């Protein structure tokens, strides 16, 4: 016969195993996203005083060289919100999210 202490230990073991199987194991198996792919879709803001076709943006506290995806979207001023659409070499291709949201 199983006493109360053994039953409690079995329940704790089953609970921990269930948690690991449902939550922890898939997270452990997921590969980290690094490199240029991790920047696409990231949000940031214009860092330079003015961004006509090229300038600087801040993404997660890091300053990047950037150019506008569409030349008709500029000029942007410091603090305007942007979204990264792509990466070419070390230059981010950005879209002006604040202006797009305001025109809809």
ChimeraX attribute file (.defattr): number of C-alpha atoms within 10 A of each C-alpha:
attribute: neighborCount
match mode: 1-to-1
recipient: residues
	/A:1	4
	/A:2	7
	/A:3	7
	/A:4	9
	/A:5	9
	/A:6	11
	/A:7	11
	/A:8	12
	/A:9	11
	/A:10	12
	/A:11	12
	/A:12	12
	/A:13	12
	/A:14	12
	/A:15	12
	/A:16	11
	/A:17	12
	/A:18	12
	/A:19	12
	/A:20	14
	/A:21	11
	/A:22	10
	/A:23	10
	/A:24	12
	/A:25	11
	/A:26	11
	/A:27	11
	/A:28	10
	/A:29	8
	/A:30	8
	/A:31	8
	/A:32	9
	/A:33	9
	/A:34	8
	/A:35	9
	/A:36	13
	/A:37	11
	/A:38	10
	/A:39	18
	/A:40	16
	/A:41	14
	/A:42	15
	/A:43	19
	/A:44	22
	/A:45	24
	/A:46	24
	/A:47	21
	/A:48	17
	/A:49	11
	/A:50	17
	/A:51	20
	/A:52	14
	/A:53	16
	/A:54	20
	/A:55	19
	/A:56	20
	/A:57	29
	/A:58	19
	/A:59	19
	/A:60	11
	/A:61	9
	/A:62	9
	/A:63	15
	/A:64	16
	/A:65	15
	/A:66	23
	/A:67	23
	/A:68	23
	/A:69	17
	/A:70	12
	/A:71	12
	/A:72	9
	/A:73	15
	/A:74	18
	/A:75	13
	/A:76	23
	/A:77	15
	/A:78	14
	/A:79	16
	/A:80	17
	/A:81	21
	/A:82	25
	/A:83	21
	/A:84	23
	/A:85	16
	/A:86	17
	/A:87	17
	/A:88	10
	/A:89	6
	/A:90	10
	/A:91	15
	/A:92	26
	/A:93	20
	/A:94	27
	/A:95	24
	/A:96	23
	/A:97	17
	/A:98	15
	/A:99	15
	/A:100	12
	/A:101	8
	/A:102	7
	/A:103	6
	/A:104	5
